[in-house]
Amino acid sequence: MTGLGRRKFLIYGSASLGASLLLKACATNQPADTTQAPAPEATDTAATPASSGETVKVGILHSLSGTMAISETTVVDAEKLAIKEINAAGGVLGKQIEAVEEDGQSDWPTFTEKATKLIDQDQVVTVFGCWTSASRQAVKDVFESKNHMLWYPVQYEGQECSKNIFYTGAAPNQQIEPAVDWLLENKGQEFFLVGSDYVFPRTANTIIKEQVAVKGGKIVGEDYLPLGNTEVTPIITKIKAALPNGGVIFNTLNGDSNAAFFKQMQGAGLSPDKYPVMSVSVAEEEVRQIGPEFLKGHYAAWNYFQTVDSPENKKFVEAFKEEYGQDRVTNDPMEAAYIMVYLWKQAVEKAGTADDLEKIRLAAYGQTFDAPGGKVTMQTNHHISKTVRIGQVNEEGLFDIVWSTEGPVDPIPWNQFVPATKGFACDWSDPNKGGKFKQA
């Protein structure tokens, strides 16, 4: 790891509320709290952002080093591609976008430090950033206390709806829940849950356990690894014992752990015909780096795959490869990162200002974009409507789409399978509702 000793990282990953792919600083060995009280009113404590001269400054905050760099560096590439395209077309409000880039180093306190720097010192007008819920939750208080704006591009566990964050990845009902339904119908009733030990996997598995119980399935095992840990042999042993005749494995591992997991699954003879793995954090880039030979036949649930057949996607893939190399691939978090820059740009232009964050927030509601994965719409709960897809890894390392919704699915941040949040919703267009309210 760069900039973070492995011992220190693992301490943060399991003791510091488990920081991992989605920063909810939690991730101890206890299930994550799946409820959230409404956020306190934000106060303006930061210096007012300014779009001075001929540029508009934005922040880019992702892990360019450490265990999450395998995934996050590609998201940065997608964001920079969108900025380059927008600038080439005249910029935003007639000004060029200037990106200030920071490395979160796969270390959650570093994310907090860098977010503060981008807002206070660099005075960016918005930040595009984070991958793990651990990193997002590490910076959430910063953006709320300073009344600033974060755009977050990765699927996550839900159970959150911040006034200061726009979420362009999937909520659980746009990824995890459809994947569970598909598995129950097509692959079996017995599930073994494998995840990294932090907020996203634990909260996701809380949802999965509730859903499987309602649908008549069975959870036969559940195990976690500290983020970045590659000692997967004990988990493989538990899977074989719990599913001697085969069964479904739902995978919420993140980072480098996935490489060890899939290689040892194959080494142990657990083939996808008997032990199909459904992943929600493994996309084309991870397949490319791990090796298609280790993942062929397994599945992933996302909203976008490189193989989506649409004019918008063809244009996106060609532009990305032209910019970064013909050997590169696109994936769901990259697409979500790419489109969030455009959604922000459209909101700024509708608001007529890059500095007034309240006007921009209100202008974002209802914004649509013909994304590579299909048309998306920003809802008043700060999440977007988007199509859901399930893909199977082929020998080329891409995904054959085996199932898809007919069109966009509306996001539901507060999970309706978890008793503590059933019946709750989010609507920031109504001051009386905000981040969490009980529906009538």
MONOR-V890628 format. One line per field, one symbol per residue. phi: phi as a letter, one per 20 degrees, with the letter a starting at -180 (. if undefined). A space follows every 10 residues. Layout:
phi->???
//
This chain:
phi->.dmbffffff fffdeelleb gbffgcleed gffedbfgff ffcedefffc deldcdecdc cbeebnfefg deffffgfff ffffffffeo nclmdfeded dcdfmlcfff gfffffffff eelfeacdam cfffffffeg fffffeldcd ddddgbemmb aefdcdddef egfdbfffff gffffdcqdd dddcbfebff fffgffffff ffffenebed abbccggnfd eegffgffff ffcfdoredd ddfcmfffff ffffgffene effdcfdddc cdcgffffff ogfedgnecb dbeccfegeb gffgffffff fffdpfefcd bfffffffff ffffgfffff fmbddeffff gffffnfdbe fgepfccfef emcdfbfdcc cdfdfendde fdbbffafdf fcfefeefgf cfnebcbefd gedmfabeff
//
